[in-house]
Amino acid sequence: MNASALQGWWAGLATAVRARLPGRSAHAGGGPLPVRAHVDVAGTRAVRLSAFDTQLVAVVAALVAFGVVMVYSASIALPDNPRFAGITQGFFLKKHLLAITVAFVAALVTVQLPMSFWEKNAPWVFLVTLVLLVAVLMPFIGKVVNNARRWIPLGFMNFQPSELAKLAIALYAASYMVRRMDVRENFWRAVTPMVVAVVFVGALLLRQPDMGAFIVIATIAMGILFLGGVNARMFFLIALVMLLVLGLFLAFDDLRRERILAYLDPWNPKYAQGKGYQLTHSLIALGRGEIFGQGLGASVEKLHYLPEAHTDFLLAVIGEELGFVGVAVVIGAFFWLTRRIVGIGRQAIALDRVFAGLMCQGIGIWIGFQSFINMGVNLGVLPTKGLTLPLMSYGGSAILMNAVALALVLRVDIENRALMRGGRA
C-alpha cells in the first residue's frame, strides 16, 4: 500500500469514528450537534476539571486575598484591648488563614462531586442542618458569644450552623422545585411545604438569636421559588405577611426595636453611645477616608473605637484606609461576582439542568443579598444586622461555606462547558 492510499484509508476511518461519537454528526463536516439535556454529563465524574471559569476564580481569589490584608489591618491593634489580653497581633490573621486553608480543601473536594450527587442528597443536607441548628441551642453543645448561642466548638474552629443553613436552603429549595414542578402553578400547593421549612428554620435561628441569617435564608428560598416559576402575583401576599411578622417581632423585642430607632437617628445622644455606637463610628471612618483614604494601616477607628471592625464592619475600615476608591472596587467586584454566578445558573437552565441552575441562582442571591446588607449597614442605609462581608470578613464558618458554595457554582460551570462540547469527556 503506497503513502497516498494509506492516507486515504486513515482519513476514511477517522471520519467514520467521528460520525459515531456522541454529540457529533456527519453533517457540515462532522461539526457538533446542538446540545440537549439527555447527554448525561451531570451524572459522570469524567468531565474535564481543567475547563472552568478562570475569571470567576480570579475574582474570588482577589477578594479573599484582599480580605486577608484588611482583616490583619483591622485586628492588629486588638491585643491592646483588655478583652483580648494574651493574644498576639497576628492571632486573628493566623486563624483566618487556617479557615481559608480548610475552606480551600473543602472546595477542592466539593468540585469533584457531580451535581447529580447534590441533587440526590439535598434533602439529607437540609436534615443534617436542622439537627445542627437544634444541637447548637443545647447548653452543653452550643457556645455563647456576646449573648448569642450560635457556635459549635470543633477544636480548631467554631462552626456556625446558620452558615450551613444558607447553603442547605439553596440546595433544598432547588431540589424541591424540580420535584414539585407539576404543581408550581398552584401557589399554595407549591409554596406551603417550603414556607413550613423556612418558618421552622427561622424559629431555630431566632432562638440563637440570628435574625440576619434568617432574613438571608428567607430571601434565598423566596428567590428560588420565584425563579422556579411559582405564580409571581402571590409573592406580594408573601411580602405583606413578612412585613406584618417583622412588625410584630419588633413590637415585642425591645433590643431589635432599639436598633431600628438608633438606625433612624444614630446621632441622637440617647443612641450615640448605645445602640447607635457602631453605626456612628462606621460613618466617621468612612468620612475620614474621603476619596483615596488615609493609607493602608492608618485607620484610627479600628483602634478600639469601632467594635467588630474585622468582622461586620470591615468595609468601614476599607473606606477609612483606602477611601471611596477602595469601597467602589469592592462593590464592583461583588456586583460582577453575583452577576456571573446568576449567569452560570441561567446557562444551566438553558441546558435543561433545572436543579443546577436554580441552585446557582440561589447562591447568587445569597452572596449578592448578604453583601448588599453588609455594605448597607456599614454605609448607614440599613439597620445593623450582624452579617459579615462574604469571602472577606473574619469568620471561619462563613469562609468555609462561601468556598463550598462557590465550588458548587464552579462545578455547574464545568458541567455546562462539557455539555456545550457535546457531552464528551
KAZIPE-V722593 format. One line per field, one symbol per residue. ss: DSSP state (@ for helix, = for strand, . for the rest). phi: phi as a letter, one per 30 degrees, with the letter a starting at -180 (. if undefined). A space follows every 50 residues. Layout:
ss: ???
phi: ???
This chain:
ss: ..@@@@@@@@@@@@@@@@@@...=..@@@..=.................. ...@@@@@@@@@@@@@@@@@@@@@@..@@@.@@@......@@@@@@@@@@ @@@@@@@@@@@@..@@@@@@@@@@@@@@@@@@@@@......====..=== ===....==.@@@@@@@@@@@@@@@@@@@.@@@...@@@@@@@@@@@@@@ @@@@@@....@@@@@@@@@@@@@@@@@....@@@@@@@@@@@@@@@@@@@ @..@@@@@@@@@@@....@@@@....@@@@@@@@@@@@@........... .............@@@@@@@@@@@@@@@@@@@@@@@@@@@@@@@@@@@@@ ...@@@@@@@@@@@@@@@@@@@@@@@@@@................@@@@@ @@@@@@@@@@@@@@@@@@@@.....
phi: .ddddddddddddddddddcddibbddhiidddedbddddddcbcddddd cbdddddddddddddddeddddddcdcdeddedcdjccdceddddddddd ddddddddddddddddddddceddddddddddddddddedcdccbhibcb bcdcjdaccceddddddddddddddddddcedcddcedddceeddddddd ddddddddcbddddddddddddddddddjdeddddddddddddddddddd dcbdddddddddddbdddedcecbdcdddddddddddddhdcidjdicdc dddidcdhddcdcddddedddciedddddddddddddddddddddddddd cicdeddddedddddedddddddddddddicbddbicddeicddlddddd dddddddddddddddedddddjicd
